[in-house]
Amino acid sequence: MARKPTAKESFVMFNVTYEDGTMTSNRRVAEAILGGLEGDAPALAIIEEQDRQIQEQSGRSRGAIKAIVRAPVRKSA
């Protein structure tokens, strides 16, 4: 029996800079929550939640987020 095609969720990648100067690259945020009047502002809350989950699992805390910037889109060859 054939399967129904599923919609593939798309993501936007962000580079995150923390107060202590460290940086993480390519943090994924669902594209569906971005846009509208807030622009990329909802991404900050999502990334902060990801940091909390990482902290719970690893036991290491991240500093406060200083800035988030969309990562450049890589073109596939």
C-alpha positions in Angstrom: 0.0 0.0 0.0 1.3 3.4 -0.9 2.1 5.9 1.7 0.7 9.4 1.7 3.3 12.1 0.9 4.1 14.2 3.9 4.9 17.8 3.9 8.5 18.4 4.6 9.0 21.0 7.3 11.6 23.6 6.4 13.9 25.3 8.8 15.9 28.5 9.0 19.4 28.4 10.4 20.7 31.0 12.9 24.2 31.8 14.2 24.1 32.6 17.9 26.5 34.9 19.8 26.6 34.7 23.6 27.6 37.4 26.1 30.9 35.7 26.9 31.9 35.8 23.2 31.3 32.2 22.3 29.3 31.4 19.2 27.2 28.5 17.9 26.3 28.0 14.2 23.4 26.6 12.4 20.8 26.5 15.1 17.5 25.3 13.5 14.2 27.1 13.9 11.0 26.1 12.1 10.3 28.5 9.3 6.6 28.4 10.0 7.0 30.4 13.3 9.0 33.2 11.7 7.9 36.2 9.7 4.8 38.3 10.2 5.2 41.5 12.2 7.7 40.1 14.6 10.2 39.0 11.9 12.9 36.8 13.5 12.0 37.8 17.1 10.3 34.5 17.8 13.5 32.6 17.0 15.1 34.0 20.1 12.6 32.3 22.4 13.0 29.0 20.5 16.8 29.1 20.7 16.6 30.0 24.5 14.4 26.9 25.0 16.9 24.8 23.0 19.6 26.1 25.3 17.6 25.1 28.4 17.1 21.6 27.1 20.8 21.3 26.3 21.7 22.5 29.7 19.4 19.9 31.4 21.0 17.1 29.4 24.6 18.2 29.6 24.7 19.9 33.0 26.5 22.9 31.4 24.9 26.2 31.3 25.2 28.7 28.4 25.6 32.4 29.0 23.0 34.9 28.0 22.4 35.3 24.2 23.8 38.6 22.9 22.7 38.3 19.3 21.1 36.0 16.7 21.7 36.3 12.9 20.4 34.3 10.1 23.1 32.0 8.7 23.9 32.4 5.0 22.1 29.9 2.8 24.3 27.4 1.2 23.7 26.6 -2.4 23.8 22.9 -3.2 26.1 21.9 -6.0 
